[in-house]
Amino acid sequence: MTGTGTFAGEAAAGGTLAVSGSVRNDSLRLQVVFIYGPRFTSLQPDTASFEGVLAARDTIDGTLTGRGVAQSVQLVRLRVGDSP
């Protein structure tokens, strides 16, 4: 799978991202490339990887690794009308 999008952070750099990866059974593997916006010319593109597994119908639990640091992440799909 492939896709593109944008990212932003409070008081942090923002820009575009490119995602590629694969799905097999209940597992998901992604590579995410962060390309910083033109205001941040001193920052080089950065890459992170995500490996996760479908834990419930609307939840993926996994690990995001970037710059040598791994952290647990939970992705939750929200629908219109759901409470955040």
C-alpha positions as CSV (number, residue, x, y, z in Angstrom):
1,M,0.0,0.0,0.0
2,T,1.1,3.6,-0.5
3,G,-0.2,7.0,0.5
4,T,0.7,10.6,1.2
5,G,-0.4,13.1,3.7
6,T,0.7,15.9,6.0
7,F,1.9,16.2,9.5
8,A,2.1,19.0,12.1
9,G,3.0,19.5,15.7
10,E,2.4,22.1,18.3
11,A,5.5,24.4,18.2
12,A,7.2,21.9,15.9
13,A,8.1,21.4,12.3
14,G,5.4,20.2,9.8
15,G,5.4,19.0,6.3
16,T,4.4,16.2,4.0
17,L,4.8,12.4,4.5
18,A,4.9,9.4,2.2
19,V,3.8,6.0,3.5
20,S,4.4,2.6,2.0
21,G,3.9,-0.8,3.4
22,S,2.1,-4.1,3.5
23,V,-0.7,-6.0,5.2
24,R,-0.7,-9.7,5.8
25,N,-3.5,-11.4,7.8
26,D,-3.8,-9.2,10.9
27,S,-0.4,-7.6,10.7
28,L,0.6,-4.2,9.3
29,R,4.1,-2.9,8.4
30,L,4.7,0.6,7.3
31,Q,7.6,2.9,6.4
32,V,6.9,6.6,6.8
33,V,9.1,9.3,5.3
34,F,8.7,12.8,6.8
35,I,9.6,15.6,4.5
36,Y,9.8,18.9,6.4
37,G,8.2,22.1,5.0
38,P,10.1,24.9,3.3
39,R,10.4,26.9,6.5
40,F,12.7,24.2,7.9
41,T,15.4,24.1,5.3
42,S,18.0,22.8,7.8
43,L,16.0,19.6,8.5
44,Q,16.6,16.6,6.3
45,P,13.8,14.1,5.5
46,D,13.4,11.5,8.3
47,T,12.1,7.9,8.2
48,A,10.2,5.8,10.8
49,S,8.8,2.3,10.7
50,F,5.6,1.0,12.2
51,E,4.8,-2.7,12.9
52,G,1.4,-3.5,14.3
53,V,-1.3,-6.0,14.7
54,L,-5.1,-5.7,14.6
55,A,-6.1,-5.9,18.2
56,A,-9.9,-5.2,17.8
57,R,-12.2,-4.2,15.0
58,D,-11.1,-0.5,15.2
59,T,-7.8,-0.8,17.0
60,I,-4.2,-1.5,15.9
61,D,-1.5,-1.9,18.5
62,G,2.1,-1.6,17.4
63,T,5.6,-0.2,17.7
64,L,6.8,3.0,16.0
65,T,10.6,3.2,15.6
66,G,12.4,6.3,14.5
67,R,15.9,7.6,15.1
68,G,16.7,4.4,17.0
69,V,13.9,4.8,19.5
70,A,11.0,2.4,19.7
71,Q,7.7,3.4,21.3
72,S,4.4,1.7,21.7
73,V,1.5,3.2,19.7
74,Q,-2.2,2.4,19.5
75,L,-4.1,3.5,16.4
76,V,-7.9,3.9,16.9
77,R,-10.4,4.5,14.1
78,L,-13.0,7.1,15.1
79,R,-16.2,7.5,13.2
80,V,-18.5,10.6,12.9
81,G,-20.4,10.8,16.2
82,D,-17.8,8.8,18.2
83,S,-16.4,10.3,21.4
84,P,-12.7,11.0,21.1
